[in-house]
Amino acid sequence: MDYSNFSILIIDDEAPYRKFIKLVIEKNLKCQVFEAKNPKDAFVFLDENDVSLILLDMQMPIMDGLTALKILRDTIKTHDTAVIACTALSNADLLVKLFKLNISDYILKPAMEKTVISKICKVLDKVALGSIAEKSENPTVNVVPEETSKSPEGNLAEEN
């Protein structure tokens, strides 16, 4: 499928991680990618722009991702926008809360590049079909982290 007509907003406080994700998406999917360092900047951007998908970090200093997601869902313009939550925490309670707020998917950090691309493609395919707003009554939550690659090219973990 051609993803060049889609746009993605990455909301993450870690600039190197945002830049790397942006590069991976642009290289593999040819989507237009925008960045916001925190939810407040993202809300300003979203007031003037529409996106196909939001990648939302859950742990940020100015406003956490769960609070940001609640605001996105309470806003008419972004109520049905596809969201993939990104978190380093494999917390079942958090994931249940996120699915109740109608996230499209989640990514456990660090994640392999192919996993990130696969999940984004799956969600964008649903967006293209207009079925992204369908909400699962009983979401399946898997909190076992995936095996990560040892090579820096294949792993989206940021080195501190």
Secondary structure in CASP SS format (residue, H / E / C, confidence):
PFRMAT SS
TARGET T0000
AUTHOR 0000-0000-0000
METHOD secondary structure of the structure
MODEL  1
M C 1.00
D C 1.00
Y C 1.00
S C 1.00
N C 1.00
F C 1.00
S E 1.00
I E 1.00
L E 1.00
I E 1.00
I E 1.00
D C 1.00
D C 1.00
E C 1.00
A H 1.00
P H 1.00
Y H 1.00
R H 1.00
K H 1.00
F H 1.00
I H 1.00
K H 1.00
L H 1.00
V H 1.00
I H 1.00
E H 1.00
K H 1.00
N H 1.00
L H 1.00
K C 1.00
C C 1.00
Q E 1.00
V E 1.00
F E 1.00
E E 1.00
A E 1.00
K C 1.00
N C 1.00
P H 1.00
K H 1.00
D H 1.00
A H 1.00
F H 1.00
V H 1.00
F H 1.00
L H 1.00
D H 1.00
E H 1.00
N C 1.00
D C 1.00
V C 1.00
S C 1.00
L E 1.00
I E 1.00
L E 1.00
L E 1.00
D E 1.00
M C 1.00
Q C 1.00
M C 1.00
P C 1.00
I C 1.00
M C 1.00
D C 1.00
G H 1.00
L H 1.00
T H 1.00
A H 1.00
L H 1.00
K H 1.00
I H 1.00
L H 1.00
R H 1.00
D H 1.00
T C 1.00
I H 1.00
K H 1.00
T H 1.00
H C 1.00
D C 1.00
T C 1.00
A E 1.00
V E 1.00
I E 1.00
A E 1.00
C E 1.00
T E 1.00
A C 1.00
L C 1.00
S C 1.00
N C 1.00
A H 1.00
D H 1.00
L H 1.00
L H 1.00
V H 1.00
K H 1.00
L H 1.00
F H 1.00
K H 1.00
L C 1.00
N C 1.00
I C 1.00
S C 1.00
D E 1.00
Y E 1.00
I E 1.00
L E 1.00
K C 1.00
P C 1.00
A C 1.00
M E 1.00
E H 1.00
K H 1.00
T H 1.00
V H 1.00
I H 1.00
S H 1.00
K H 1.00
I H 1.00
C H 1.00
K H 1.00
V H 1.00
L H 1.00
D H 1.00
K H 1.00
V H 1.00
A H 1.00
L H 1.00
G C 1.00
S C 1.00
I C 1.00
A C 1.00
E C 1.00
K C 1.00
S C 1.00
E C 1.00
N C 1.00
P C 1.00
T C 1.00
V C 1.00
N C 1.00
V C 1.00
V C 1.00
P C 1.00
E C 1.00
E C 1.00
T C 1.00
S C 1.00
K C 1.00
S C 1.00
P C 1.00
E C 1.00
G C 1.00
N E 1.00
L C 1.00
A C 1.00
E C 1.00
E C 1.00
N C 1.00
END
